Amino acid sequence: MQTDLSILRLITDASFLVQIVMLILVLASIVSWALIFIKFRQLRDAREHTRLFEDRFWSGISLKRLYAELKNTRPHEGLDRVFYEGYQEFFRLTQRNTTATGSIIPAAQRAMRVAESRELERLDHNLSFLATVGSTSPYIGLFGTVWGIMNSFLSIAQMKQATLAVVAPGIAEALIATAFGLFAAIPAVIAYNKFSDSVDRLAVSFENFREEFVALLDRHVMSQPDERKNR
């Protein structure tokens, strides 16, 4: 209890600039933790959604039926958005008699790439803030420490005799700013690395699904008779 009171006293006795630095770091830490909880839930749901959609896709359901089911459910997210955009483009082009068969698959693939890019952008949103907090917080804290130590030495210079009991409080007061910086940076760095890895894994899942889906569409086109030649 005494230690907590001593730390609180050192914070309240710090110079105004050092207190501002600590306040900035506390606010950055609060926002970081809020984002950590939000991104944790978002990426957890995205992984679960991806698994469920893959199970549904490979369950033997026809592509047309799956597309019809998704057409009545919005908004689309994750793999179902990639599938929906790709199959919608594929279905639209196959209904056009003037469309060359060779351009159907590339067009569907482009639509899926756009959907995949937008999904990854959504999942990656706000991760840059965690990276910024993780990389800059130690330096912000160090700035407060340097400023506090500088003021401590200026005060010591005005004394005729400086003892450890006189020097230690000022040094400890300054070092608290560095502790605040580390307190804000460490969770942000860990969370950023974990979430970036999760997004990369989802990106690989999206890419693998897109390639497998394109192969299915290609086989579907090749197996259909070219009715245009008979007209």
N, C-alpha and C positions, 0 to 999 in steps of 0.2 A: 504493500500500500504506500509505504514511504517512497519507494522507487518511482511509482506512478506520479506521486505528488511532485517529486524532484524533476521529472521529465516535463510535467506540465508547467512547473515554475520556470524551467529553462526556456520553454517555448514562449511563455508570456513575457519573459524578460529579454527576449531576442530583439534585435533592431527591427525597425519597421520594414525595411527591404527584405530581410531574412524571413519575416513573418509572411510577407506577400509571396515569396518563393514557396514557402511551405503550404500556403493556401492554394496556390496554383497546382502543386503536386497532389494535394488531397483531392481537389476537384478532378484532376486527370485520373486519379486512382478510382474515384467513384464512378466516373463515366466509363472507364475501362471495365470495371467489374460488371456494370450494367450490360455493356456490349458482350462481355464474355458469356453471361447467362443467356442473352438473346441468341447469339451465334451458336451456342452449344445446343439449344433447343432446335434452332433452324436446321443445322447440319445433321442432328440426330434424326429429325423428321425426314430430311431429304434422303438419308441412307435407307431408312425404313420404307419410304415411298418408292425408292428405286428397286428395292428387293421385292416389294409386293407387285410392282408393275412387271418386272421381269418374270416373276412366277406366273402372272396372268398371261403375259405375252407368249410364253413357251408352254402354256397349258394345252395347246392345240386349238384354241379359239381362232376362228377365221379373222383375217385382217379387216375385212369389211364390217364384220359384227363388232369388233373392238373399236373401230373408227366410229361406228354408229353410237356406241355407248359413250364414248368420249365427247361426241358432238353435243350431247345433252348435258354435259357436266363442265362447268367453267368456274374459276379459271384453271387452265392447265399448267402444271408445274413439273419440273424434272423430266424423266424419260417419257411420260405421257405427252408432254408438249413437243418433244422431239419427234415422237411417233406421229402425233396428230398433224403437225405442220408438214412432215414429209409425205404422209399418206394423202393428205388433202391436196397437195400439189400433184402427186402421182395420179390420184383419182380425177382431178380436173383436166389434166393433160390427156389421159386415156379416153376421156369423153369427147375430145376434139378430133374429128376425122382428119383434119389437115395437119396435125402434129406428127412430126417424124418420130418413129419409134426410138431412134438413137438419142433423142434429146430428152426423153422422159426421165430416165434414171439420173442424169446429171442435174436436171432441174429439181428433182425430189431431194437429191443429196445436198444441193445448195440451200434449200429450205430448211433441212435438218441442221446444217452447220450454223445457220443464222439463229435458229431456236436454241441450239446448244450453247452458242456464244452468249446469248441473252441470259440463259439460265446460270451459266458460270459467273457472269457479271453480277447477277443478283446474289449468288452465294458468296461472292468475293467482296460484296459491298461492306464498307466500314472496317475491313481488316487492315487497311492502310493506317487507320487511326491507332490501332493497337501497336502496329509497327513503329509509328511515330512516337507514341508514349514510351515504348520500350527502348528506343534509341536515344531519345532526348532527355528523358527524366533524370538519368544520372548526371548529365551535364548541367541541367537546371539546378539540381541539388548541390552539385559541386560549386556552381556560381555562388549560391547562398553561403556555402561553407567558406569559400575564399573571402567573401565580403565580411563574414562574421569574424574570421581569424584576423583579417586586416584591422578591423575595428578593435579587436582584443589587443593586438600588439601596439596600436596607437595609444590605447589606454594604459598599457604597461609602461610605455615610454614616458608617460607623464608622472609615473610613480618613482620615488627614490629607491625603493627596495621592492622587488617582485619575488614572491614565493610561489610554491606550487599551489597553495591554497587560493592564491589570488589569480593565478593563470588558468587553472583547471576549469573553473566554471565558464569562462569565456570560450575556451577551446571546445568544451563539451556542447555548449550552446550552438556553436557554429557547425559542429559535426552532425547535429540532429538534421540539418537540411539535407546532408548526403544520405542519411538513413531514410528520410522521406522519399528521396529520389529513387533509391533502391527498392523501397516498398512499392512504389508505383510501377517501376520498370520490370521487375522480375515476373510478376503474374502476367503482365502484358506480353512479354517475350515468349513465355511458355505457351500462353493461349494462342498467340499468333502462329507459332510453329505448328502447334497441334491442328489448328483450324486450316492452315495452308495445306497441310498434309491431307486433311479430309477432303478439301476442295480438289486437290490433285487426284485423289483416288476416285472421286465422283466424275471428274473429267475423263479419266481412263474408262470408267464404266460407260459414260455417254458415248465415247468414241467407239468402243467395242460394239455397243448396241447398234450404233449408226452403221458400222461396216457390215454387221450381220444382217441388219434390216435391208440394207441396199442389196446384199446378195440375194435375199428372199425376193425382193421386188424384181431383180434382174431375172431370176429364174421364172418368176410369174410372167414377165413380159415375153421371155423366150418360149414359154409353153403355150402361149396364146396364139392362135392362127392370125396371120396378118390379113385381116378382113379388108384392109384398104386396097390391097393388090387385086382383090376379087371384084372390086367395084368398078 
